[in-house]
């Protein structure tokens, strides 16, 4: 074997033994994750590093590589990886991971900066924040309470939105009295879906029942009511608060035969705490409206009529 061939062999061997990766061929993601699941952090880190040498934009590999580095307490290297990953538009959890890493390296201001970025980007899990051992040292700081408060707002946006709470005055357990002073029925209106939905369940004194869902549609910027009665009639209404603070919704009532007619509903909170519900119909295209149902909601147990 001549010297030229010997030199080539030496180059190939040195590339295998001393190259940037311990792998002659990059492992699969499945193989790398198997090392991670087995808590073999060194093998996992080496595997993900090898994968990233060939696929530099593999976001999942970057995230898991950072996780392995964290277990190896190579925090600075993990910070570098997660910072690059965050720049790609990754989910807010990566910002939380960066906050944890900065907390672990004794840099609380940087940790809070990243946690604030996470909640600003929509991160909403209070449990993740409070159960993180890496963030335990930050929990006595008032800034941590602010982070938790913002996460709660992200998790329950409707509970903190004036537009989503505009119909809250209708929530409760009610006896309903008609304009003639007679009991028309009972109605239960309750919040659901973290305050994003009002569910109405009606029982009429004559035996009829009905149910509606009521919600603020941010796309339409309107409140919507969809009603279905046991008699097969349906109602669809849309609207908003008027300048007097009453909820005014307009749409159609469709009976069991498929015949539709315009309908308008107005809910008004009265000074004494009752709510007036007035449904009106029109036969002249909205020029004039005539009452279809006029009822007064009295809170059950209040003793009022």
PyMOL commands that set and color helices and strands:
alter all, ss='L'
color gray80, all
select helices_A, chain A and resi 3-18+29-37+41-54+59-71+75-86+93-104+108-120+126-131+133-138+142-155+157-160+168-170+193-195
alter helices_A, ss='H'
color red, helices_A
select strands_A, chain A and resi 172-178+183-192+197-204+209-217+222-229+234-241+247-254+260-269+275-281+290-299
alter strands_A, ss='S'
color yellow, strands_A
deselect
rebuild
show_as cartoon
